[in-house]
């Protein structure tokens, strides 16, 4: 294997490397990235290995091959990183340094505190319900104009849309209350790509209206507003966090693990801790691509239902294809959820696999080249549903904005 560590990876090669946190075949990688052939994926894998970055490989049951990142991969990224030579890479490295400093400061601040956990656990009363709100892909800080030069998305439009969706969620709570439903816990699922980031592709720093730190500040302000309101309307609140892919900083030769979503979640935790909330629990991401969480209970060992939250960048657009079903069955076998949630594709879908619901929520952000690449973008921007002890979905509402 070549060990030319002065080589740099292209954006597509960085995307392939990021996906390989879990084993994937070349066909699965091509399906997830979209618009590229299997032979092109093989070329990307060869380029990664030629850059001195080792990858694990194993045979599948049908004689194919899966690729994945190993401990050696991470060690190589940390200690034999390619030399950064381009101005774009230098820009991204600067942003990574700022993000790292912020995360280090937040980690130091939170390390001496108890985790943000509701006193006595999450509320559960027989015959009551919980409410689940799934949010994903806000892309706060993004800036888009239409073909006529009219601004169709900036920080003001984004903030108005987040607040409008939050208003509608609480209106639904009151509507269900009039129908006789009493609620215990609100589960706020933050499914990733809350901030637009600055390093996932070459044009990203120039299609942003806010700096990376300002994006995190706006995200924290908007969702703290909602948490403040929700904790007064519900007996307890659980905030479940899962990082996306737009917060990643993918400069040439850089580790694919830094993510601005994590800083935003830590900022939410800090503010809740500072305010001494006694009926709020914040659950941080468990792994690179998923977070498991309890519904109708306080822990995964004693809850009535297990929830499974993914951003979705390593899942396929359609669960119903054979590849999609195989992937989700593998995750279901490992995590054993009663209900799952995903985003990433900026679309709304309600699907199921073996009678387990899989909910995909849309985005408040208008379509960019990403959505245009597979000719799709749709509301609703969020999904809301009830959960009882007997059923993971008792009622369901897609939430749109005007």
N, C-alpha and C positions, 0 to 999 in steps of 0.2 A: 504494500500500500504506500502511495506517495505521502510525504510529510511536509509539503510546501506550506508552512503556516503563514507565509506572507500573502497567500491567495485570499480573496474576499468572495463571499457568497452573494449571489444575486437575491433580490427580494423573493422570487419564487423558491429558490433553494432554502432561504430562511423559513418560508412557510412550510415546506416539506419537513424540515428539521423540527419545527414546532409541533407538527402533527404527530411525530413519531414518539411522543411521550407514552403512547400505547401502540402495540404492534399493529401494523397495517400492511396490506398487500399493495402492489403498485396500482392495481385496478381501483382499490378503495381510495387511495390518495388522489388518483385522477378524478374519481367521482366527486370527492369533497371539494377539490380546487375548482373543478369545472373548466371546460374549454381547453383542456390539454390532453394529449394522448398518453397511453401507457409507456410508449417508447421515450417520450419526453420526461416522464417521471423517472424512468431508469437513468436517463442522462443526468437529472438533478441529483439522484442518489450517488451516482459515480462522481459527480463534481464535489459533493459533500465529503466523500471518502478521500478523494484526491487532495482536498484541502487539509487533510490530516485529522479529520474528525471521524473516529470509529463509530460504527453502527452495529448493533446486534442483528442477527438474522436467524430465522428458524423456519422449518418446513411446516406447511399446513397439511391437513388430512387428505386434501385432494392433490397433493404433490406440488402445490405452489410455494411461495416464499413470503414471509412477513418480515418487515424491517422495524426496528425500534431503537430508542435511545437507551443507553446503558450507563452504569456508573462511570465507565471509561469515557463515554461521550461527554458527560458533564465535567469530568476532570479535565478533558482536553479543551473544552470551551473555557474553563476557568484559568488554566495555566499555560495553554499554548494557543492563545487566541490570535487569529490573523491580524496583521498590522493594519491599522485604520489609516487610509490615505486620502479618501475623498472628502470634499467639503460637506456632502450630505451625511456621511458617516460621522464627521466631527460634530455636526449639528446634533445628531442623535445621541452621541456620547455625552455631550454637554447636558442634554435633557435627562439622560440616565443618571448622571451625577447629581443633578438637582433632585430627581425622584428618590435616589438612594439616600441622600441627606435627609429628606423629609421623612422617609420610612424609618430611618435609624432614629430620628428624633421622636417620632411617634412611638416606636417600639420601646425606647428608653422611658418615655412618659408613662406608658401603659404597664411596663414590667413590674412596677411597684404597687399596682392596684389589683383588686379582685376583679375577675371577669364581670362584664355587664350581664347580670342574670336576675330575672324576676324573683323577688323574695317569695319563698315557698313554692317556686316553680310556676309553670304555665297553668292558668286556671282551666279546670275541667269539671263541669257539672252535668250530671246525667240529664238527658232530654234536651240539653242546649246544643248549639252548633259552634264551630269555628268558621272564620272567613279567611280565604286565601286570596291574595292579590299578587299576580305575577307581572313583573315589569322587566323589560329588557331593551337594550339598544336605543337608549335616549340620545347618545352621541352629543352630550352637552359640550358646547364649544365649537361645533362644526359650523361652517358658513357656506351656504349655497345660494346661487342666483339661477334664475331660469334663463331660457334662451333670449329673453328680451332684456336681461339685466336687472330684473326685479328680484329683490332679496326674498327668498322663500324659506330661509332657515338661518337664524342667528341666535344669540343668547337670549334675547327678549322673547322671540317666538317660542323657543324651547321652554323657557321658564313658564310662559303662559300655558303651554300645552301640558306640562307636568302638573301644574296646579289644577288645571281643568279636569284632568284624569283623576287626580286625588279627590277633588270635589265630588265627582260622579261616584267614586267608590263609597264615600261616606253617605251620599244620597241613597245608594243601593242598600246600605246597612239600615238606614231609617225606613226605607220601603219594606224591606223584609221584616223589620220590627213590627210594622203595622199589620203584617200578615201573621203575626204571632210567633216569630222566630226570635229567640233570645240568644245572644252570642257571648262566648267566653273569650277566645283569643283571636287576634288578627295575626296572620302570618304574612309578612311582607317579604316577597321573594325578589331580590335584586339580582337579576340573571346575567349581568355583565355588559360591557360596552356602555356603561353609564356615561363615561367621558370619552371624547373623541380621540384623545391621544395625539401624539405628534410624530410617531416613528414607524407606523406600520407600512407605509408606502411613500414613494418619493414626493408626491404632491401634498401629503397630509399637512406638513407645517404651514403650507400656503393656502389651505382651504379651511383654516381654523380662525375663528374670531377671537379666541382667548388663548392665553398661554396655558401650559399644562397645569401649573399651580392654580391659576384662575378657574380652570375647568373643574378641578377637584373642589375648590371652594364653593362654586355654584352648585355642584352636585350635593355637597354636604348641606348647604343652606336649604335647598329645596326639599330634601328628604327628611331633614330635621324638622321642618315645618309640618310635614305629614306625620312623623312619629309623635310630635308634640300633640297634635290633634287626636291621633288614633289612641294614644295612651289614656286620654280622657274619656273616649267613647267605648273602649273595650276594657275588660277586666285585666287583660295582659296582652302584650305585643311581642312577637318573635320576629326579628329581622334576620333573614337567611341570605348570606352573601356568596356569590360565585363570580369569579373574574371572567372577563371575556377575552377577545383577542385584539381589539382596537387599542386597548391600553398598553399593549406590549410595545417595547422599544426595540425595533429590529434593525439597528444600524449594521453596516457591513462588519462581519466578524464578531458580532456581539451575542452574548447569551440570550436565548429566547424566553427567559424566565422572568425578567423584570416586567411589572405590570402596574399601571397607574390606578386601576380599579382597586387594588389592595390598599393603596394609600387612602383612597376615598373611604373605604370601609373602616380603616383604622381611625380616620378622622371622625366618622360617625360614632364609633365606639368611644373615642375620647370625649366627644361632646356629651354623650349620654352619661358617661362616668362623671364628668364635671358637674352635671346637673343632678346627679344622685337619683336617677329614676329607679324606682323600686318595683316596677311592673313591666320592665322591658328586658328582653334577652337578645343578645346579638350572637349569631352563630357564624363564625368565620369559615372560609373554604377549607374542606378536608383534604382535597387533592387538586392536582392541576386542572382537572376537567369536571369535577363534580363536587356537590355537597349533599350529604344525606341529612335529613332532619325529621324530628318527631312532629306528628299532628295528633291532637287529642291526647296529649301526654307531655311530660317534660324531658324524657330521655328516650333514646332509640331502643332501650331495653324494655321500657314499660309503656310505650305509646300504643294507641289503637291502630294508627296508620303510619307507615313510613313514606316520607316524601323523598324524591330524588331530583335534584336541580342540576342541570347542565347548561353551559352557554350554548353549545351545539356546533362549534366550528369543526368538530371531528365526527359529526353525524351527517347523514345524508338528508337532502331536502325532503324526500318521501320516506316515511317509515315502511310503507307497504311494499317496496321492492325487496327482492331476495337478499341483496346485500344489506339493506337497511334493517330488515327483520333479523338477520343473523347478528348484526352489531348490537341491536337493542336486546336480543335474547341473551347475548353474552353479558351485557351490563345488568340485566334483570337477574340473571343467575348469580352474579357476584353481589349485588346490592339488595335484592329482594324487596323492591318498592311496591307500594300499593297504588302510587300515582307518580308520574314523572313530568317534568317541565323543561322546555328548551326555548331558545331564541335564535339569534344569529342571522337568520334568513329574512328578517323584516317582514314576515308573513304570519297570518293567523291560521292555525290548523288545530283541529281536535281529532286526534287519531287514537287508536288503541292497539295493543298487541296482547293476545291471550287474555282479553278482558281487562287489561290494565290501561287506564287512560294515559295518553301522552299529549300534553298541551303545549302548543307553540304560540307565543304571543308576538304581535307585530311591533312596530316602532313609531315613535312620534316624528322621526326624521324623514324628510322627503327622499325620493329615490336619487341615488347617485350612480356613478358608472358601475358600481358593484351590483345593484339591483338590475340595472339595465342589461348587464351581462347575461342574466338568465330571464330577462323580460318579465320581471315580477316585482311587485311591491303592493302591499295592501295594509289597510287597517283591519281589525282594531289594534289599538296601541297597547292595550292591557287586557287581561282576563281576570275575572273575579268569580269565585264560586264558594258554596257552602260545603261544610264537611260535618257529618254526624258520626256517632259511634258505629252506626251500621253501614254507612256508605261514604266513600271518599269524595263523591260529588253528589250533593243533594239538589242543588240548583246551580245554574251557570249563566253568566252574562259576559259577552264581549263588550269592552268599553272603548268607545270612539271619542274623538274630540271634534269640535265644530271647525 
